[in-house]
Amino acid sequence: MIFGEVLFDCFEDRSILGGAPFNVAWNLRGLGADPLFVGAVGDDELGRRVMQALNHWDMRPEGLQMDPGHPTGQVRVTLKGGEPRYDILPDQAYDHIDTALALAAAPARAGVLYHGSLALRDPVSRQALEALREQLSVPVFMDVNLRAPWWDRDTVQGWMAHAHWVKLNQDELTALSPAPDEPDLVVQARLTLERYGLSAVIVTRASEGAMVLTREGELHQRSAPPVTGLVDTVGAGDAFSAVTLTGILRGWDWETILTRAADFAAKVCTLHGATTEDRGFYQSSRQDW
């Protein structure tokens, strides 16, 4: 079960469907899993585009709520000097995921409950996640996605305490670590794992690759593979999360997970944006595995 925001990155000339949890769910479906995405859209044109996308990609629709009182999520993207600036709008439909509807859509059994941090900025969606977590009683994969000004350290750390696996980038690890002044990322990861009783801390490090530190004290590291035909890095972290979830559900060892997740994230960097409707793109990775 994938819980959280679905939104559009709105440029002057186009709107691109995304949101980290939605990207993860989309990738999981492309890779052969059957995720249930739980989120909310408005009763508007963008909301209808989300529903059409779900249908086109053969994703189950019962977790997507329609909220007539709030708009489908948007992020306004403007370019200044060639660099994008993101304005994450407040009070969007994904901030108001209804608890009763979310519980009604939940399956009798689930393997993992995934969530990020942005969709928990409002108490309404936060309550829905907490209810799902209690009802499902399954391991939780938390994908940290810090976006100013929509987070504070104590609150995010409180959610980490309920997770089994936490995935974050190296800057987020430093921001949330019990020892933010510690220069060694491995030490930061170990202190974080011990503080919150996690099964593993998964850290993405951009061009330096990724690492996993487990409860058993095993450290696994993977350098970043080369990217032939780089277009942009949008969605690379979401691609990494989708393959990590796939590996957890299928029982892959951490070396295999890291290798396949890094390779798939590099592959996504050859796309315009975070996902694609090209089923062959996903099928080729599945065949390699």
For each residue, the residues with C-beta under 8 A, 3 or more apart:
1: 35 36 38 63 106 107 110 112 113 114 132 136
2: 21 22 24 25 28 35 36 37 38 114 115
3: 21 38 39 97 102 113 114 115 119 128 129 132
4: 19 20 21 22 38 39 94 114 115 116 118 119
5: 19 20 21 22 39 73 92 94 116 118 119
6: 17 18 19 21 22 37 39 41 50 64 72 73 94
7: 18 19 22 72 73 74 75 92 94
8: 15 16 17 18 46 49 72 73 74 75
9: 15 16 18 75 77 86
10: 15 74 75 76 77
11: 14 15 16 77
12: 78
13:
14: 11
15: 8 9 10 11 46 74
16: 8 9 11 273
17: 6 8 22 49 50 53 275
18: 6 7 8 9 22 23 235 273 274 275
19: 4 5 6 7 22 23 39 73 94
20: 4 5 23 24 116 118 143 145 237 238 241
21: 2 3 4 5 6 24 25 37 39 114 115 116 119 143
22: 2 4 5 6 7 17 18 19 25 26 37 39 50
23: 18 19 20 26 27 235 238 239 242 274 275
24: 2 20 21 27 28 35 114 143 238 241 242 245
25: 2 21 22 28 29 35 37 59
26: 22 23 29 30 57 59 275
27: 23 24 30 31 238 239 242 243 275 282
28: 2 24 25 31 33 35 242 245 246
29: 25 26 32 33 34 35 57 58 59
30: 26 27 57 275 276 279 281 282
31: 27 28 242 243 246 282 285 286
32: 29 282 286
33: 28 29 245 246 249
34: 29 60
35: 1 2 24 25 28 29 59 60
36: 1 2 60 62 63 105 106 107 110
37: 2 6 21 22 25 54 59 60 63 64
38: 1 2 3 4 63 64 65 97 102 105 106 128 132
39: 3 4 5 6 19 21 22 63 64 65 93 94 97 119
40: 64 65 66 67 70 93 94 96 97 98 125
41: 6 44 46 47 50 51 64 65 66 67 72 73 93 94
42: 46 47 66 67 68 70 71 72 92 93
43: 47 66 67 68
44: 41 47 48 71 72
45: 48 49
46: 8 15 41 42 49 50 71 72 74
47: 41 42 43 44 50 51 66 72 93
48: 44 45 51 52
49: 8 17 45 46 52 53
50: 6 17 22 41 46 47 53 54 64 72
51: 41 47 48 54 55 61 64
52: 48 49 55 56
53: 17 49 50 56 57
54: 37 50 51 57 59 60 61 64
55: 51 52 58 59 61
56: 52 53 277
57: 26 29 30 53 54 277
58: 29 55
59: 25 26 29 35 37 54 55
60: 34 35 36 37 54 63
61: 51 54 55 64
62: 36 105
63: 1 36 37 38 39 60 102 105
64: 6 37 38 39 40 41 50 51 54 61
65: 38 39 40 41 93 97 98 101 102
66: 40 41 42 43 47 93
67: 40 41 42 43 70 93 96 98
68: 42 43
69: 96
70: 40 42 67 91 92 93 95 96
71: 42 44 46 74 89 92 93
72: 6 7 8 41 42 44 46 47 50 92 93
73: 5 6 7 8 19 41 89 92 93 94
74: 7 8 10 15 46 71 89 92
75: 7 8 9 10 86 87 88 89
76: 10 86 87 89
77: 9 10 11 84 85 86 87
78: 12 84 85 87
79: 82 83 84 85
80: 83 85
81:
82: 79
83: 79 80
84: 77 78 79
85: 77 78 79 80
86: 9 75 76 77 147
87: 75 76 77 78
88: 75 118 147 150
89: 71 73 74 75 76 92
90: 95
91: 70 95 122
92: 5 7 42 70 71 72 73 74 89 95 96
93: 39 40 41 42 47 65 66 67 70 71 72 73 96
94: 4 5 6 7 19 39 40 41 73 97 119 125
95: 70 90 91 92 119 121 122 124 125
96: 40 67 69 70 92 93 122 124 125
97: 3 38 39 40 65 94 101 102 119 124 125 128 129
98: 40 65 67 101 102 124 128
99: 102 103 127 128 131
100: 103 104
101: 65 97 98 104 105
102: 3 38 63 65 97 98 99 105 106 128 131 132
103: 99 100 106 131 132 135
104: 100 101
105: 36 38 62 63 101 102
106: 1 36 38 102 103 110 132 135 136
107: 1 36 110
108:
109:
110: 1 36 106 107 113 136 138
111: 138 139 249
112: 1 138 139 140 141 245 248 249
113: 1 3 110 132 133 136 138 139 140 141
114: 1 2 3 4 21 24 140 141 142 143 241 245
115: 2 3 4 21 119 120 129 140 141 142 143 159
116: 4 5 20 21 119 120 142 143 144 145
117: 120 121 142 143 144 145 146 151 156 159
118: 4 5 20 88 121 145 147 150 151
119: 3 4 5 21 39 94 95 97 115 116 122 125 129
120: 115 116 117 125 126 129 155 159
121: 95 117 118 125 150 151
122: 91 95 96 119 125 126
123: 126 127
124: 95 96 97 98 127 128
125: 40 94 95 96 97 119 120 121 122 128 129
126: 120 122 123 129 130
127: 99 123 124 130 131
128: 3 38 97 98 99 102 124 125 131 132
129: 3 97 115 119 120 125 126 132 133
130: 126 127 133 134
131: 99 102 103 127 128 134 135
132: 1 3 38 102 103 106 113 128 129 135 136
133: 113 129 130 136 137 140 162
134: 130 131 137
135: 103 106 131 132
136: 1 106 110 113 132 133
137: 133 134
138: 110 111 112 113
139: 111 112 113 164 165 199
140: 112 113 114 115 133 162 163 164 165
141: 112 113 114 115 163 164 165 167 241 244 245 248
142: 114 115 116 117 159 160 162 163 165 166 167
143: 20 21 24 114 115 116 117 167 168 237 238 241
144: 116 117 156 160 166 167 168 169 172 176
145: 20 116 117 118
146: 117 151 156 172 175
147: 86 88 118 150 151
148: 151
149:
150: 88 118 121 147
151: 117 118 121 146 147 148 155 156
152: 155 156
153: 156 157 175 176
154: 157 158
155: 120 151 152 158 159
156: 117 144 146 151 152 153 159 160 176
157: 153 154 160 161 176 196
158: 154 155 161 162
159: 115 117 120 142 155 156 162 163
160: 142 144 156 157 163 166 176 192 196 198
161: 157 158 196 197
162: 133 140 142 158 159
163: 140 141 142 159 160 166 196 198
164: 139 140 141 198 199 200
165: 139 140 141 142 198 199 200 201 202 244 248
166: 142 144 160 163 192 196 198 200 201 202
167: 141 142 143 144 202 203 204 240 241 244
168: 143 144 172 173 176 201 202 203 204
169: 144 172 173 203 204 205 206 237
170: 173 174 185 203 204 205 206 208
171: 174 175
172: 144 146 168 169 175 176
173: 168 169 170 176 177 185 188 189 192 201 203
174: 170 171 177 180 185 188
175: 146 153 171 172 180
176: 144 153 156 157 160 168 172 173 180 192
177: 173 174 180 182 188 189 191 192
178: 191 192 195
179: 182 187 188 191
180: 174 175 176 177 188
181:
182: 177 179 187 188 191
183:
184: 187 188
185: 170 173 174 188 189 203 205 211
186: 189 190 211 213 219
187: 179 182 184 190 191
188: 173 174 177 179 180 182 184 185 191 192
189: 173 177 185 186 192 193 201 203 211 213
190: 186 187 193 194 213
191: 177 178 179 182 187 188 194 195
192: 160 166 173 176 177 178 188 189 195 196 198 201
193: 189 190 196 197 198 200 201 213 214 215
194: 190 191 197
195: 178 191 192
196: 157 160 161 163 166 192 193
197: 161 193 194
198: 160 163 164 165 166 192 193 201 215
199: 139 164 165 214 215
200: 164 165 166 193 212 213 214 215 254
201: 165 166 168 173 189 192 193 198 212 213
202: 165 166 167 168 210 211 212 244
203: 167 168 169 170 173 185 189 210 211 212 213
204: 167 168 169 170 210 237 240 265
205: 169 170 185 208 209 210 211 224
206: 169 170 224 233
207: 224
208: 170 205 223 224
209: 205 221 222 223 224 262
210: 202 203 204 205 221 222 224 240 258 261 262
211: 185 186 189 202 203 205 219 220 221 222 258
212: 200 201 202 203 218 219 220 221 254 257 258
213: 186 189 190 193 200 201 203 217 218 219 220
214: 193 199 200 217 218 219 220 254
215: 193 198 199 200
216:
217: 213 214
218: 212 213 214 254
219: 186 211 212 213 214
220: 211 212 213 214 254 255 258
221: 209 210 211 212 258
222: 209 210 211 255 258 259 262
223: 208 209 262
224: 205 206 207 208 209 210 262 266
225: 262 263 266
226: 266
227: 230 266 269 270
228: 270
229: 270
230: 227 233 269 270
231: 269 270 271 272
232: 269 271 272 273
233: 206 230 236 269
234: 273 274
235: 18 23 238 239 268 271 273 274 275
236: 233 239 240 265 266 268 269
237: 20 143 169 204 240 241 265
238: 20 23 24 27 143 235 241 242 274
239: 23 27 235 236 242 243 261 264 265 267 268 274
240: 167 204 210 236 237 243 244 261 262 264 265
241: 20 24 114 141 143 167 237 238 244 245 261
242: 23 24 27 28 31 238 239 245 246 264
243: 27 31 239 240 246 247 257 260 261 264 265
244: 141 165 167 202 240 241 247 248 257 261
245: 24 28 33 112 114 141 241 242 248 249
246: 28 31 33 242 243 249 250 252
247: 243 244 250 251 252 256 257 260 261
248: 112 141 165 244 245 251 252 257
249: 33 111 112 245 246
250: 246 247
251: 247 248
252: 246 247 248 256 257 260
253: 256 257
254: 200 212 214 218 220 257 258
255: 220 222 258 259
256: 247 252 253 259 260
257: 212 243 244 247 248 252 253 254 260 261
258: 210 211 212 220 221 222 254 255 261 262
259: 222 255 256 262 263
260: 243 247 252 256 257 263 264 285 289
261: 210 239 240 241 243 244 247 257 258 264 265
262: 209 210 222 223 224 225 240 258 259 265 266
263: 225 259 260 266 267 285
264: 239 240 242 243 260 261 267 268 285
265: 204 236 237 239 240 243 261 262 268 269
266: 224 225 226 227 236 262 263 269 270
267: 239 263 264 270 281 285
268: 235 236 239 264 265 271 274 275
269: 227 230 231 232 233 236 265 266
270: 227 228 229 230 231 266 267
271: 231 232 235 268 274 275 276 281
272: 231 232
273: 16 18 232 234 235 276
274: 18 23 234 235 238 239 268 271
275: 17 18 23 26 27 30 235 268 271
276: 30 271 273 281
277: 56 57
278: 281 282
279: 30 282 283
280: 283 284
281: 30 267 271 276 278 284 285
282: 27 30 31 32 278 279 285 286
283: 279 280 286 287
284: 280 281 287 288
285: 31 260 263 264 267 281 282 288 289
286: 31 32 282 283 289
287: 283 284
288: 284 285
289: 260 285 286
